[in-house]
Amino acid sequence: GGDTGPALAPGKPADSLLLKSLKYDGDVRMPPKGKLPDAVVKDFEKWIADGAHDPRTASPDRKGGGAKIDVEK
């Protein structure tokens, strides 16, 4: 969250400020030094659409969970 509202709207990628910033759609752009590859942005979009479950705790059989995301990098 913050002054502009919540960063994520689980299940609603179009309403998620995080996704808008990754797409460079608006004033806030992430990462600031250049856009991520389209495939990476699509992965974020799918993750948000699936409910934005924490990949460290979501099991593969949980609806919307189980996407293999390395959070240690």
N, C-alpha and C positions, 0 to 999 in steps of 0.2 A: 503494500500500500504506500501511501504517502499523500502529498498534497493533491496529486492528480487522480487518486483513487486506487483500488486494488490492482496489483500487477497482473493477476490471473483471474479469469472467470472460468473455472473448471467446466468442461463440456461446451464452452462457448468461445471458440478461438477468435471470432470476429469482435468480441467484446474485451479481449485480453490486451492490455497495454504492453505486456512483454512481447507478444507476437508483433504488434504494430511497430514497436521499436526495432525488432529484428528485421522487419521488412523495410525499414527506413520510411515508414508511413507516419509522418508527423514531426514534431520538434525534437523529440528524444530519439536518438539513433544509437543502437548497440550492435556490435562494438563500435566505438566512435572512430576508429581508424580504418574502417572498411567493412563492407557487408560480408556476412557469412555465406558460404555456398548455398544455393537454392535447396539442395537435398537436406542440408542441416536444418534450414528454416522449416521445410516440410515435416521433418521429424518432430520439431517443436510443435508445429500445428497439430499433428496427429496426437501427440502426447496430451496437449490441452483438450482436444476434442474427446479423447478417451477418459478424461476426468482429472488429468494432471496428478496422478498418484505418485507418491514418493517411490522411486525405483529401488531404494534401499530396503523398503518394507513391503512393497507389493509383490505378491507371488505370481508366477506365470499363469495360474489358473484363476486368478481374481479378475473379474471383468474390468478392462481398462488398464490393468497392471501387467507387469512382467516384461515390459520393453527393456531390452538390454541397453542400459546407459551407464557408462563408466563415470561415476561422480568423483573419482579420485584424481583425475587428470588436472 
